[in-house]
Amino acid sequence: MVHLPPKLFSPKRFVSLLGIVACCAALPAQAQLPTELSFQAPPVGSPGNREAGSGRSDTCVALTEQAGLTAIVPETNVGLTTQAAPQLFAYIPTNNAAFAELRLLKESTGEDVYVSQVSMPPASTPGFANHASALSLTLPGSVDLEPGENYLWALMLVCNADNRAEDIVVTAVVQRADDAYLDTLSPEVSKQLSDLDQASASEKLTIYSSAGLWQDLLAQLSTLVAADPATYAPVWSDLLTSQGLGAIADAPLYDGKLSPVTP
């Protein structure tokens, strides 16, 4: 129960059925939400390298930290969204990488959809350039995910620009929900999604959770954390912990700027 107060990269392509994962939360009276918030993970998943673990070189990442490079996705390794250009989230440890790179590919064809370098927060740790944080990565409007298609995304810490085999890599899947998926939702949840514009910012958390829309849930929650960290940072922490990401649940959020890489 989540208590609320108040390729170098060629990932394997598999899809497997997984069970529904649920987590619940009690919300503060002022939020005017139901007493429980549950994230319903869709019963599909994709094997991937969600957690990179320790780095390959002590000059690239701080090996004393509890977690390595990590894609912030559910245990299913698939994040659903309603957005054509959603936000992606990943944790980076304190590191001294030359740069970070984000790559998005269409799973069915393997073609690159978007490639960019990613800005990272400066570190205060001697000997390292970039600070540990949970990166928010907002894809640009030029990206237009096709509903129902799997898109593989990878975040790479480039430790040695002259030898990309030394990259530290995590991979995950993002999918824009199609009508076939949305039709599986209950009439109540479907109605809430159709009336989303009338919902408050905090009420959208319940709606996205019930609909299994992980990327939209994180995007909305990250906005609330920035506006009211005392109330919503614990919500963020508990949500990540419920998905086996407790080691990175309290990392500070950082808006990672994307700079497109031209072929």
C-alpha positions, 0 to 999 in steps of 0.5 A: 500500500502506497500511503499518500499524506495529504546500439550499439544497441540491439535489444531483444524483442519479446512480448510476454503476459504478466499479471496485474500489479496494484498499489494503493494509497490513502490521499489527504482530504484536501486532495478531494480524491478517493482514499485509494490510488492503484496503479494497474499495470497492463498484462503485457510486458517486454524483457529488457535491461531496465537496470544497468547495475554497476558501471564498467569503469570507476572513472565513469560512475560512482560505484559506491552508490546503491543503484546504477543507470535505471529506466523508470518503468514498471516491472513489466518494462513497458510504459503506456501513454496517451501522448504522441510525444510522451515524457520518459524517465530514467535514473542516472548515478553520479557519473563522469560520462562524456555525455548521455544519449537517448535513442528511440526506435520503432520495434517492428522495423528497428528504425531510429525515430529520434536520437539526442544527447541529454543534459545532466545536472552538474555534480558536487562530488570531486572527480565526477561531472554529473550528479545522481538524479531522476531525469525527465526526458520530454520527447519533442513534438516532431515525434509521433508515436503510432498507437499500438506500436512498441517503441524501444528506447535506450539511455546510454552513458557514454563513458568513452566516446572513442569506444562506444562498446563501453557505453552503460545502457538501459532499455525499455518500451513505450507504447501509445495506447490504441483503441483496442487497449482503451476498450478493455478499460471499465466504463467508469475509467473510460468515462474519466479519461474522456472527461480528463479536462474537467479533472483536477491535477491531483485527480488525474493521478487516480485516472492514469493509475486506474487506466494503467498509463504509466508515462502519463502518471509519472509526467503528472506526478512529477509536475505535482512534485515540483509544485508541492514536494512536501505532499507529492515527493512521498507519493513519487517515492512510494510509487517507484518502490511499489515497482521494485525501484526503491533504491532510486525512489528518493533521487531528485528530479531533473529536467533533462534537456534533449539536443537532437543528433543529426545523422 
